[in-house]
């Protein structure tokens, strides 16, 4: 059995534009978001219908990704909304764009997230979160 490479990623899901937010960290963003959409990702996302991927950011290692997740979770809601709107002003659902942006192997250069840096993200919206 071939083990898939892990690509540390912090992400934010939303129930709709300006709706309920969920921040998480994973090594397989595509699979993790799919699990959230199937109601298997977490009880919280299943209960509140949080399944629209509105922001994500790759990291070079899990230590940095976990720290970034903790920092974002501690932020005020307004700061999280600003983070989303800076890179995704239309609140596009970014799920379908993951494959073209996810690092394909460990030799890829990924962006280490730091306060004030822009995450690696697609520009063309694929789907939209429900309006507020």
N, CA, C and O atoms as CSV, one atom per row, in Angstrom:
chain,resi,resn,atom,element,x,y,z
A,1,UNK,N,N,0.843,-1.181,0.000
A,1,UNK,CA,C,0.000,0.000,0.000
A,1,UNK,C,C,0.891,1.248,0.000
A,1,UNK,O,O,1.823,1.352,0.798
A,2,UNK,N,N,0.605,2.171,-0.880
A,2,UNK,CA,C,1.357,3.411,-0.980
A,2,UNK,C,C,0.706,4.453,-0.081
A,2,UNK,O,O,-0.496,4.703,-0.178
A,3,UNK,N,N,1.498,5.056,0.787
A,3,UNK,CA,C,0.982,6.089,1.676
A,3,UNK,C,C,1.050,7.437,0.965
A,3,UNK,O,O,2.081,7.802,0.400
A,4,UNK,N,N,-0.054,8.165,1.001
A,4,UNK,CA,C,-0.120,9.475,0.365
A,4,UNK,C,C,0.659,10.490,1.205
A,4,UNK,O,O,0.644,10.437,2.435
A,5,UNK,N,N,1.333,11.409,0.524
A,5,UNK,CA,C,2.062,12.468,1.221
A,5,UNK,C,C,1.075,13.380,1.924
A,5,UNK,O,O,-0.009,13.654,1.409
A,6,UNK,N,N,1.450,13.842,3.086
A,6,UNK,CA,C,0.621,14.774,3.849
A,6,UNK,C,C,1.065,16.193,3.536
A,6,UNK,O,O,2.260,16.472,3.437
A,7,UNK,N,N,0.109,17.076,3.382
A,7,UNK,CA,C,0.386,18.477,3.081
A,7,UNK,C,C,-0.322,19.327,4.129
A,7,UNK,O,O,-1.510,19.616,3.981
A,8,UNK,N,N,0.380,19.733,5.181
A,8,UNK,CA,C,-0.252,20.486,6.265
A,8,UNK,C,C,-0.985,21.725,5.753
A,8,UNK,O,O,-0.439,22.539,5.008
A,9,UNK,N,N,-2.222,21.833,6.175
A,9,UNK,CA,C,-3.077,22.910,5.670
A,9,UNK,C,C,-4.030,23.364,6.771
A,9,UNK,O,O,-4.637,22.541,7.456
A,10,UNK,N,N,-4.156,24.668,6.932
A,10,UNK,CA,C,-5.142,25.272,7.825
A,10,UNK,C,C,-6.270,25.749,6.927
A,10,UNK,O,O,-6.025,26.257,5.833
A,11,UNK,N,N,-7.508,25.588,7.386
A,11,UNK,CA,C,-8.644,25.958,6.544
A,11,UNK,C,C,-9.779,26.537,7.373
A,11,UNK,O,O,-9.880,26.308,8.578
A,12,UNK,N,N,-10.631,27.294,6.687
A,12,UNK,CA,C,-11.842,27.824,7.311
A,12,UNK,C,C,-13.025,27.439,6.436
A,12,UNK,O,O,-13.026,27.664,5.226
A,13,UNK,N,N,-14.036,26.852,7.079
A,13,UNK,CA,C,-15.304,26.536,6.427
A,13,UNK,C,C,-16.357,27.507,6.932
A,13,UNK,O,O,-16.242,28.030,8.040
A,14,UNK,N,N,-17.377,27.748,6.130
A,14,UNK,CA,C,-18.482,28.620,6.533
A,14,UNK,C,C,-19.807,27.968,6.155
A,14,UNK,O,O,-19.878,27.185,5.208
A,15,UNK,N,N,-20.850,28.300,6.903
A,15,UNK,CA,C,-22.185,27.801,6.581
A,15,UNK,C,C,-22.782,28.607,5.426
A,15,UNK,O,O,-23.572,28.090,4.635
A,16,UNK,N,N,-22.398,29.857,5.345
A,16,UNK,CA,C,-22.830,30.786,4.293
A,16,UNK,C,C,-22.018,32.049,4.463
A,16,UNK,O,O,-21.222,32.138,5.398
A,17,UNK,N,N,-22.188,33.018,3.603
A,17,UNK,CA,C,-21.470,34.284,3.733
A,17,UNK,C,C,-21.797,34.897,5.100
A,17,UNK,O,O,-22.964,35.047,5.462
A,18,UNK,N,N,-20.758,35.245,5.842
A,18,UNK,CA,C,-20.882,35.816,7.189
A,18,UNK,C,C,-21.618,34.903,8.165
A,18,UNK,O,O,-22.135,35.370,9.180
A,19,UNK,N,N,-21.670,33.611,7.869
A,19,UNK,CA,C,-22.358,32.658,8.732
A,19,UNK,C,C,-21.430,32.037,9.762
A,19,UNK,O,O,-20.414,32.622,10.137
A,20,UNK,N,N,-21.791,30.858,10.208
A,20,UNK,CA,C,-21.004,30.117,11.186
A,20,UNK,C,C,-19.680,29.704,10.565
A,20,UNK,O,O,-19.640,29.253,9.421
A,21,UNK,N,N,-18.591,29.856,11.320
A,21,UNK,CA,C,-17.248,29.530,10.838
A,21,UNK,C,C,-16.672,28.343,11.608
A,21,UNK,O,O,-16.990,28.126,12.778
A,22,UNK,N,N,-15.823,27.586,10.926
A,22,UNK,CA,C,-15.100,26.478,11.541
A,22,UNK,C,C,-13.667,26.533,11.038
A,22,UNK,O,O,-13.436,26.597,9.830
A,23,UNK,N,N,-12.704,26.508,11.947
A,23,UNK,CA,C,-11.284,26.513,11.586
A,23,UNK,C,C,-10.697,25.152,11.928
A,23,UNK,O,O,-10.926,24.623,13.016
A,24,UNK,N,N,-9.936,24.587,10.987
A,24,UNK,CA,C,-9.338,23.282,11.212
A,24,UNK,C,C,-7.955,23.174,10.595
A,24,UNK,O,O,-7.495,24.081,9.900
A,25,UNK,N,N,-7.299,22.052,10.859
A,25,UNK,CA,C,-5.989,21.753,10.281
A,25,UNK,C,C,-6.020,20.293,9.829
A,25,UNK,O,O,-6.636,19.448,10.478
A,26,UNK,N,N,-5.357,20.005,8.722
A,26,UNK,CA,C,-5.364,18.662,8.171
A,26,UNK,C,C,-4.122,18.432,7.321
A,26,UNK,O,O,-3.428,19.378,6.949
A,27,UNK,N,N,-3.852,17.186,7.020
A,27,UNK,CA,C,-2.778,16.829,6.103
A,27,UNK,C,C,-3.311,16.455,4.729
A,27,UNK,O,O,-2.535,16.204,3.807
A,28,UNK,N,N,-4.643,16.417,4.587
A,28,UNK,CA,C,-5.286,16.058,3.318
A,28,UNK,C,C,-6.544,16.910,3.163
A,28,UNK,O,O,-7.647,16.468,3.486
A,29,UNK,N,N,-6.372,18.121,2.670
A,29,UNK,CA,C,-7.476,19.086,2.616
A,29,UNK,C,C,-8.650,18.583,1.779
A,29,UNK,O,O,-9.803,18.771,2.170
A,30,UNK,N,N,-8.387,17.960,0.657
A,30,UNK,CA,C,-9.478,17.483,-0.195
A,30,UNK,C,C,-10.351,16.467,0.509
A,30,UNK,O,O,-11.576,16.584,0.500
A,31,UNK,N,N,-9.733,15.473,1.118
A,31,UNK,CA,C,-10.474,14.438,1.828
A,31,UNK,C,C,-11.187,15.003,3.052
A,31,UNK,O,O,-12.331,14.642,3.330
A,32,UNK,N,N,-10.515,15.883,3.777
A,32,UNK,CA,C,-11.114,16.433,5.000
A,32,UNK,C,C,-12.367,17.245,4.692
A,32,UNK,O,O,-13.379,17.105,5.379
A,33,UNK,N,N,-12.311,18.089,3.670
A,33,UNK,CA,C,-13.490,18.890,3.312
A,33,UNK,C,C,-14.609,17.968,2.824
A,33,UNK,O,O,-15.778,18.199,3.130
A,34,UNK,N,N,-14.260,16.933,2.073
A,34,UNK,CA,C,-15.267,15.978,1.616
A,34,UNK,C,C,-15.961,15.328,2.818
A,34,UNK,O,O,-17.180,15.156,2.811
A,35,UNK,N,N,-15.192,14.968,3.846
A,35,UNK,CA,C,-15.788,14.391,5.052
A,35,UNK,C,C,-16.730,15.377,5.737
A,35,UNK,O,O,-17.806,14.995,6.196
A,36,UNK,N,N,-16.325,16.645,5.806
A,36,UNK,CA,C,-17.214,17.664,6.386
A,36,UNK,C,C,-18.518,17.733,5.592
A,36,UNK,O,O,-19.599,17.812,6.177
A,37,UNK,N,N,-18.422,17.704,4.279
A,37,UNK,CA,C,-19.608,17.791,3.425
A,37,UNK,C,C,-20.524,16.582,3.590
A,37,UNK,O,O,-21.733,16.689,3.385
A,38,UNK,N,N,-19.968,15.454,3.952
A,38,UNK,CA,C,-20.760,14.238,4.160
A,38,UNK,C,C,-21.291,14.151,5.596
A,38,UNK,O,O,-21.953,13.178,5.957
A,39,UNK,N,N,-20.998,15.165,6.407
A,39,UNK,CA,C,-21.450,15.156,7.790
A,39,UNK,C,C,-20.582,14.316,8.701
A,39,UNK,O,O,-20.978,14.026,9.830
A,40,UNK,N,N,-19.399,13.916,8.235
A,40,UNK,CA,C,-18.506,13.055,9.012
A,40,UNK,C,C,-17.259,13.785,9.507
A,40,UNK,O,O,-16.460,13.196,10.236
A,41,UNK,N,N,-17.073,15.037,9.136
A,41,UNK,CA,C,-15.862,15.780,9.488
A,41,UNK,C,C,-15.791,16.146,10.956
A,41,UNK,O,O,-14.736,16.026,11.579
A,42,UNK,N,N,-16.894,16.586,11.505
A,42,UNK,CA,C,-16.983,16.910,12.926
A,42,UNK,C,C,-18.456,17.079,13.280
A,42,UNK,O,O,-19.281,17.378,12.417
A,43,UNK,N,N,-18.772,16.887,14.535
A,43,UNK,CA,C,-20.162,17.075,14.974
A,43,UNK,C,C,-20.600,18.520,14.780
A,43,UNK,O,O,-21.739,18.789,14.400
A,44,UNK,N,N,-19.674,19.455,15.048
A,44,UNK,CA,C,-19.989,20.869,14.928
A,44,UNK,C,C,-20.399,21.231,13.502
A,44,UNK,O,O,-21.429,21.871,13.293
A,45,UNK,N,N,-19.591,20.821,12.519
A,45,UNK,CA,C,-19.899,21.186,11.132
A,45,UNK,C,C,-21.178,20.505,10.654
A,45,UNK,O,O,-21.940,21.088,9.883
A,46,UNK,N,N,-21.416,19.285,11.103
A,46,UNK,CA,C,-22.647,18.591,10.729
A,46,UNK,C,C,-23.867,19.285,11.342
A,46,UNK,O,O,-24.877,19.478,10.664
A,47,UNK,N,N,-23.779,19.656,12.607
A,47,UNK,CA,C,-24.899,20.282,13.306
A,47,UNK,C,C,-25.273,21.634,12.709
A,47,UNK,O,O,-26.456,21.952,12.581
A,48,UNK,N,N,-24.266,22.433,12.341
A,48,UNK,CA,C,-24.530,23.793,11.875
A,48,UNK,C,C,-24.432,23.959,10.351
A,48,UNK,O,O,-24.496,25.082,9.852
A,49,UNK,N,N,-24.281,22.870,9.620
A,49,UNK,CA,C,-24.240,22.948,8.163
A,49,UNK,C,C,-23.058,23.733,7.618
A,49,UNK,O,O,-23.185,24.467,6.638
A,50,UNK,N,N,-21.917,23.575,8.256
A,50,UNK,CA,C,-20.709,24.314,7.872
A,50,UNK,C,C,-19.911,23.441,6.907
A,50,UNK,O,O,-19.249,22.494,7.330
A,51,UNK,N,N,-19.971,23.758,5.603
A,51,UNK,CA,C,-19.304,22.903,4.621
A,51,UNK,C,C,-18.700,23.656,3.437
A,51,UNK,O,O,-18.162,23.028,2.526
A,52,UNK,N,N,-18.776,24.954,3.432
A,52,UNK,CA,C,-18.260,25.759,2.325
A,52,UNK,C,C,-16.813,26.178,2.624
A,52,UNK,O,O,-16.573,26.941,3.560
A,53,UNK,N,N,-15.861,25.690,1.843
A,53,UNK,CA,C,-14.444,26.022,2.035
A,53,UNK,C,C,-14.204,27.445,1.518
A,53,UNK,O,O,-14.262,27.694,0.314
A,54,UNK,N,N,-13.936,28.370,2.441
A,54,UNK,CA,C,-13.782,29.776,2.047
A,54,UNK,C,C,-12.352,30.298,2.165
A,54,UNK,O,O,-12.042,31.379,1.665
A,55,UNK,N,N,-11.477,29.531,2.827
A,55,UNK,CA,C,-10.084,29.967,2.981
A,55,UNK,C,C,-9.234,28.764,3.332
A,55,UNK,O,O,-9.659,27.900,4.099
A,56,UNK,N,N,-8.020,28.702,2.770
A,56,UNK,CA,C,-7.060,27.684,3.179
A,56,UNK,C,C,-5.650,28.171,2.918
A,56,UNK,O,O,-5.413,29.074,2.116
A,57,UNK,N,N,-4.704,27.529,3.637
A,57,UNK,CA,C,-3.316,27.978,3.601
A,57,UNK,C,C,-2.419,26.772,3.880
A,57,UNK,O,O,-2.571,26.112,4.908
A,58,UNK,N,N,-1.491,26.484,2.977
A,58,UNK,CA,C,-0.559,25.374,3.162
A,58,UNK,C,C,0.648,25.817,3.985
A,58,UNK,O,O,1.057,26.978,3.956
A,59,UNK,N,N,1.202,24.858,4.716
A,59,UNK,CA,C,2.372,25.097,5.563
A,59,UNK,C,C,3.432,24.055,5.277
A,59,UNK,O,O,3.147,22.995,4.720
A,60,UNK,N,N,4.661,24.369,5.665
A,60,UNK,CA,C,5.752,23.431,5.423
A,60,UNK,C,C,5.778,22.274,6.408
A,60,UNK,O,O,6.320,21.212,6.103
A,61,UNK,N,N,5.201,22.467,7.582
A,61,UNK,CA,C,5.158,21.365,8.546
A,61,UNK,C,C,3.941,21.510,9.446
A,61,UNK,O,O,3.322,22.572,9.517
A,62,UNK,N,N,3.610,20.417,10.133
A,62,UNK,CA,C,2.426,20.414,10.983
A,62,UNK,C,C,2.567,21.321,12.199
A,62,UNK,O,O,1.573,21.864,12.681
A,63,UNK,N,N,3.769,21.490,12.693
A,63,UNK,CA,C,3.968,22.378,13.843
A,63,UNK,C,C,3.497,23.792,13.539
A,63,UNK,O,O,2.773,24.396,14.331
A,64,UNK,N,N,3.909,24.318,12.388
A,64,UNK,CA,C,3.488,25.665,11.989
A,64,UNK,C,C,1.983,25.707,11.706
A,64,UNK,O,O,1.306,26.669,12.067
A,65,UNK,N,N,1.471,24.667,11.065
A,65,UNK,CA,C,0.044,24.630,10.735
A,65,UNK,C,C,-0.811,24.605,12.004
A,65,UNK,O,O,-1.804,25.325,12.102
A,66,UNK,N,N,-0.427,23.784,12.957
A,66,UNK,CA,C,-1.192,23.696,14.209
A,66,UNK,C,C,-1.136,25.013,14.973
A,66,UNK,O,O,-2.143,25.446,15.533
A,67,UNK,N,N,0.019,25.646,15.001
A,67,UNK,CA,C,0.133,26.933,15.688
A,67,UNK,C,C,-0.732,27.991,15.007
A,67,UNK,O,O,-1.388,28.788,15.677
A,68,UNK,N,N,-0.732,27.996,13.671
A,68,UNK,CA,C,-1.554,28.950,12.926
A,68,UNK,C,C,-3.037,28.711,13.210
A,68,UNK,O,O,-3.794,29.663,13.400
A,69,UNK,N,N,-3.452,27.443,13.241
A,69,UNK,CA,C,-4.845,27.118,13.554
A,69,UNK,C,C,-5.222,27.651,14.937
A,69,UNK,O,O,-6.271,28.273,15.102
A,70,UNK,N,N,-4.370,27.407,15.922
A,70,UNK,CA,C,-4.642,27.880,17.280
A,70,UNK,C,C,-4.736,29.397,17.327
A,70,UNK,O,O,-5.605,29.954,17.998
A,71,UNK,N,N,-3.835,30.061,16.609
A,71,UNK,CA,C,-3.866,31.530,16.580
A,71,UNK,C,C,-5.177,32.042,15.980
A,71,UNK,O,O,-5.816,32.935,16.535
A,72,UNK,N,N,-5.566,31.471,14.851
A,72,UNK,CA,C,-6.800,31.914,14.186
A,72,UNK,C,C,-8.010,31.632,15.068
A,72,UNK,O,O,-8.913,32.463,15.160
A,73,UNK,N,N,-8.039,30.481,15.713
A,73,UNK,CA,C,-9.165,30.160,16.599
A,73,UNK,C,C,-9.284,31.169,17.745
A,73,UNK,O,O,-10.383,31.423,18.240
A,74,UNK,N,N,-8.164,31.739,18.160
A,74,UNK,CA,C,-8.174,32.712,19.259
A,74,UNK,C,C,-8.550,34.125,18.785
A,74,UNK,O,O,-8.823,35.000,19.608
A,75,UNK,N,N,-8.564,34.346,17.486
A,75,UNK,CA,C,-8.875,35.670,16.949
A,75,UNK,C,C,-10.320,36.062,17.199
A,75,UNK,O,O,-11.187,35.217,17.420
A,76,UNK,N,N,-10.554,37.366,17.157
A,76,UNK,CA,C,-11.909,37.899,17.154
A,76,UNK,C,C,-12.555,37.515,15.828
A,76,UNK,O,O,-11.872,37.366,14.815
A,77,UNK,N,N,-13.862,37.359,15.842
A,77,UNK,CA,C,-14.599,36.995,14.626
A,77,UNK,C,C,-14.321,37.982,13.488
A,77,UNK,O,O,-14.151,37.570,12.341
A,78,UNK,N,N,-14.276,39.263,13.797
A,78,UNK,CA,C,-14.042,40.285,12.770
A,78,UNK,C,C,-12.715,40.055,12.047
A,78,UNK,O,O,-12.622,40.288,10.842
A,79,UNK,N,N,-11.703,39.608,12.760
A,79,UNK,CA,C,-10.401,39.348,12.142
A,79,UNK,C,C,-10.495,38.161,11.179
A,79,UNK,O,O,-9.892,38.175,10.106
A,80,UNK,N,N,-11.256,37.133,11.573
A,80,UNK,CA,C,-11.435,35.969,10.695
A,80,UNK,C,C,-12.174,36.369,9.421
A,80,UNK,O,O,-11.816,35.940,8.324
A,81,UNK,N,N,-13.204,37.193,9.577
A,81,UNK,CA,C,-13.952,37.660,8.407
A,81,UNK,C,C,-13.053,38.463,7.477
A,81,UNK,O,O,-13.139,38.334,6.256
A,82,UNK,N,N,-12.197,39.289,8.056
A,82,UNK,CA,C,-11.263,40.076,7.248
A,82,UNK,C,C,-10.270,39.162,6.516
A,82,UNK,O,O,-9.949,39.406,5.353
A,83,UNK,N,N,-9.792,38.125,7.181
A,83,UNK,CA,C,-8.879,37.173,6.553
A,83,UNK,C,C,-9.551,36.529,5.331
A,83,UNK,O,O,-8.945,36.424,4.265
A,84,UNK,N,N,-10.790,36.106,5.496
A,84,UNK,CA,C,-11.531,35.491,4.390
A,84,UNK,C,C,-11.752,36.503,3.265
A,84,UNK,O,O,-11.474,36.214,2.101
A,85,UNK,N,N,-12.241,37.663,3.610
A,85,UNK,CA,C,-12.604,38.651,2.587
A,85,UNK,C,C,-11.405,39.235,1.856
A,85,UNK,O,O,-11.539,39.700,0.724
A,86,UNK,N,N,-10.233,39.218,2.488
A,86,UNK,CA,C,-9.032,39.717,1.826
A,86,UNK,C,C,-8.662,38.833,0.637
A,86,UNK,O,O,-8.277,39.341,-0.416
A,87,UNK,N,N,-8.774,37.530,0.797
A,87,UNK,CA,C,-8.389,36.608,-0.277
A,87,UNK,C,C,-9.574,36.050,-1.059
A,87,UNK,O,O,-9.397,35.526,-2.159
A,88,UNK,N,N,-10.776,36.157,-0.506
A,88,UNK,CA,C,-11.959,35.569,-1.141
A,88,UNK,C,C,-13.167,36.483,-0.911
A,88,UNK,O,O,-14.102,36.100,-0.208
A,89,UNK,N,N,-13.159,37.694,-1.499
A,89,UNK,CA,C,-14.206,38.678,-1.217
A,89,UNK,C,C,-15.615,38.241,-1.600
A,89,UNK,O,O,-16.589,38.750,-1.047
A,90,UNK,N,N,-15.735,37.308,-2.533
A,90,UNK,CA,C,-17.061,36.832,-2.944
A,90,UNK,C,C,-17.517,35.598,-2.168
A,90,UNK,O,O,-18.600,35.068,-2.414
A,91,UNK,N,N,-16.696,35.152,-1.244
A,91,UNK,CA,C,-16.978,33.956,-0.454
A,91,UNK,C,C,-17.229,32.760,-1.378
A,91,UNK,O,O,-18.146,31.969,-1.154
A,92,UNK,N,N,-16.405,32.645,-2.410
A,92,UNK,CA,C,-16.511,31.507,-3.322
A,92,UNK,C,C,-16.199,30.218,-2.576
A,92,UNK,O,O,-15.361,30.205,-1.675
A,93,UNK,N,N,-16.867,29.144,-2.945
A,93,UNK,CA,C,-16.558,27.834,-2.394
A,93,UNK,C,C,-15.330,27.318,-3.136
A,93,UNK,O,O,-15.399,27.041,-4.333
A,94,UNK,N,N,-14.219,27.189,-2.438
A,94,UNK,CA,C,-12.933,26.855,-3.040
A,94,UNK,C,C,-12.673,25.354,-3.156
A,94,UNK,O,O,-11.604,24.951,-3.614
A,95,UNK,N,N,-13.613,24.539,-2.756
A,95,UNK,CA,C,-13.406,23.085,-2.729
A,95,UNK,C,C,-12.939,22.525,-4.070
A,95,UNK,O,O,-11.984,21.749,-4.108
A,96,UNK,N,N,-13.576,22.895,-5.145
A,96,UNK,CA,C,-13.242,22.341,-6.463
A,96,UNK,C,C,-11.882,22.801,-6.963
A,96,UNK,O,O,-11.360,22.224,-7.916
A,97,UNK,N,N,-11.298,23.811,-6.357
A,97,UNK,CA,C,-10.005,24.327,-6.802
A,97,UNK,C,C,-8.828,23.677,-6.078
A,97,UNK,O,O,-7.676,23.919,-6.438
A,98,UNK,N,N,-9.095,22.870,-5.081
A,98,UNK,CA,C,-8.029,22.309,-4.257
A,98,UNK,C,C,-7.003,21.547,-5.084
A,98,UNK,O,O,-5.803,21.749,-4.897
A,99,UNK,N,N,-7.430,20.688,-5.980
A,99,UNK,CA,C,-6.496,19.838,-6.718
A,99,UNK,C,C,-5.504,20.636,-7.550
A,99,UNK,O,O,-4.358,20.217,-7.711
A,100,UNK,N,N,-5.922,21.767,-8.076
A,100,UNK,CA,C,-4.960,22.519,-8.884
A,100,UNK,C,C,-4.010,23.346,-8.024
A,100,UNK,O,O,-3.022,23.871,-8.537
A,101,UNK,N,N,-4.286,23.473,-6.735
A,101,UNK,CA,C,-3.433,24.284,-5.857
A,101,UNK,C,C,-2.680,23.464,-4.830
A,101,UNK,O,O,-1.661,23.924,-4.315
A,102,UNK,N,N,-3.144,22.267,-4.515
A,102,UNK,CA,C,-2.491,21.457,-3.482
A,102,UNK,C,C,-1.125,20.992,-3.958
A,102,UNK,O,O,-0.980,20.593,-5.114
A,103,UNK,N,N,-0.128,21.035,-3.096
A,103,UNK,CA,C,1.190,20.510,-3.473
A,103,UNK,C,C,1.067,19.033,-3.849
A,103,UNK,O,O,0.366,18.276,-3.177
A,104,UNK,N,N,1.731,18.636,-4.891
A,104,UNK,CA,C,1.634,17.263,-5.370
A,104,UNK,C,C,2.596,16.320,-4.652
A,104,UNK,O,O,2.327,15.123,-4.558
A,105,UNK,N,N,3.712,16.842,-4.146
A,105,UNK,CA,C,4.646,16.011,-3.409
A,105,UNK,C,C,5.471,16.875,-2.464
A,105,UNK,O,O,5.374,18.102,-2.487
A,106,UNK,N,N,6.283,16.227,-1.633
A,106,UNK,CA,C,7.071,16.934,-0.620
A,106,UNK,C,C,8.117,17.871,-1.209
A,106,UNK,O,O,8.585,18.781,-0.523
A,107,UNK,N,N,8.491,17.664,-2.469
A,107,UNK,CA,C,9.518,18.514,-3.056
A,107,UNK,C,C,8.962,19.872,-3.476
A,107,UNK,O,O,9.720,20.773,-3.836
A,108,UNK,N,N,7.654,20.015,-3.431
A,108,UNK,CA,C,7.047,21.300,-3.794
A,108,UNK,C,C,7.389,22.356,-2.750
A,108,UNK,O,O,7.574,22.055,-1.571
A,109,UNK,N,N,7.467,23.562,-3.199
A,109,UNK,CA,C,7.634,24.675,-2.277
A,109,UNK,C,C,6.242,25.125,-1.872
A,109,UNK,O,O,5.396,25.401,-2.722
A,110,UNK,N,N,6.013,25.196,-0.588
A,110,UNK,CA,C,4.732,25.687,-0.108
A,110,UNK,C,C,4.973,26.966,0.666
A,110,UNK,O,O,6.093,27.252,1.088
A,111,UNK,N,N,3.943,27.706,0.841
A,111,UNK,CA,C,4.063,29.003,1.496
A,111,UNK,C,C,3.941,28.838,2.997
A,111,UNK,O,O,2.909,28.368,3.476
A,112,UNK,N,N,4.968,29.211,3.759
A,112,UNK,CA,C,4.815,29.189,5.213
A,112,UNK,C,C,3.957,30.376,5.615
A,112,UNK,O,O,4.276,31.520,5.292
A,113,UNK,N,N,2.895,30.109,6.302
A,113,UNK,CA,C,1.983,31.180,6.673
A,113,UNK,C,C,2.542,31.950,7.856
A,113,UNK,O,O,3.002,31.372,8.841
A,114,UNK,N,N,2.491,33.233,7.737
A,114,UNK,CA,C,2.880,34.127,8.815
A,114,UNK,C,C,1.869,35.250,8.832
A,114,UNK,O,O,1.208,35.510,7.827
A,115,UNK,N,N,1.743,35.907,9.946
A,115,UNK,CA,C,0.812,37.024,10.024
A,115,UNK,C,C,1.129,38.013,8.916
A,115,UNK,O,O,2.277,38.421,8.737
A,116,UNK,N,N,0.106,38.389,8.185
A,116,UNK,CA,C,0.274,39.384,7.145
A,116,UNK,C,C,0.634,38.840,5.783
A,116,UNK,O,O,0.702,39.609,4.824
A,117,UNK,N,N,0.869,37.530,5.655
A,117,UNK,CA,C,1.182,36.990,4.333
A,117,UNK,C,C,-0.097,36.516,3.672
A,117,UNK,O,O,-1.062,36.166,4.352
A,118,UNK,N,N,-0.105,36.503,2.374
A,118,UNK,CA,C,-1.259,36.039,1.624
A,118,UNK,C,C,-1.167,34.533,1.435
A,118,UNK,O,O,-0.095,34.032,1.097
A,119,UNK,N,N,-2.250,33.793,1.641
A,119,UNK,CA,C,-2.217,32.355,1.429
A,119,UNK,C,C,-2.193,32.025,-0.061
A,119,UNK,O,O,-2.586,32.837,-0.899
A,120,UNK,N,N,-1.724,30.821,-0.374
A,120,UNK,CA,C,-1.796,30.314,-1.729
A,120,UNK,C,C,-3.268,30.068,-2.010
A,120,UNK,O,O,-3.915,29.315,-1.282
A,121,UNK,N,N,-3.804,30.680,-3.036
A,121,UNK,CA,C,-5.236,30.557,-3.273
A,121,UNK,C,C,-5.572,30.749,-4.748
A,121,UNK,O,O,-4.837,31.408,-5.483
A,122,UNK,N,N,-6.669,30.177,-5.165
A,122,UNK,CA,C,-7.128,30.375,-6.526
A,122,UNK,C,C,-7.838,31.712,-6.649
A,122,UNK,O,O,-8.297,32.260,-5.647
A,123,UNK,N,N,-7.934,32.238,-7.838
A,123,UNK,CA,C,-8.619,33.505,-8.063
A,123,UNK,C,C,-9.997,33.314,-8.673
A,123,UNK,O,O,-10.886,34.135,-8.448
A,124,UNK,N,N,-10.193,32.251,-9.438
A,124,UNK,CA,C,-11.475,32.055,-10.110
A,124,UNK,C,C,-12.439,31.293,-9.224
A,124,UNK,O,O,-12.158,30.155,-8.849
A,125,UNK,N,N,-13.582,31.899,-8.876
A,125,UNK,CA,C,-14.550,31.194,-8.050
A,125,UNK,C,C,-15.182,30.040,-8.807
A,125,UNK,O,O,-15.458,30.149,-10.002
A,126,UNK,N,N,-15.407,28.943,-8.119
A,126,UNK,CA,C,-16.025,27.777,-8.721
A,126,UNK,C,C,-17.472,27.699,-8.312
A,126,UNK,O,O,-18.339,27.477,-9.158
A,127,UNK,N,N,-17.755,27.874,-7.049
A,127,UNK,CA,C,-19.106,27.874,-6.538
A,127,UNK,C,C,-19.214,28.995,-5.535
A,127,UNK,O,O,-18.214,29.618,-5.178
A,128,UNK,N,N,-20.395,29.249,-5.089
A,128,UNK,CA,C,-20.563,30.343,-4.127
A,128,UNK,C,C,-21.214,29.799,-2.870
A,128,UNK,O,O,-22.041,28.888,-2.917
A,129,UNK,N,N,-20.821,30.380,-1.745
A,129,UNK,CA,C,-21.522,30.066,-0.509
A,129,UNK,C,C,-22.869,30.745,-0.583
A,129,UNK,O,O,-23.033,31.738,-1.291
A,130,UNK,N,N,-23.816,30.222,0.133
A,130,UNK,CA,C,-25.137,30.834,0.145
A,130,UNK,C,C,-25.047,32.271,0.620
A,130,UNK,O,O,-24.244,32.580,1.500
A,131,UNK,N,N,-25.855,33.152,0.056
A,131,UNK,CA,C,-25.815,34.550,0.510
A,131,UNK,C,C,-26.278,34.683,1.950
A,131,UNK,O,O,-26.968,33.814,2.481
A,132,UNK,N,N,-25.892,35.771,2.561
A,132,UNK,CA,C,-26.264,36.029,3.959
A,132,UNK,C,C,-27.751,36.258,4.067
A,132,UNK,O,O,-28.262,36.492,5.162
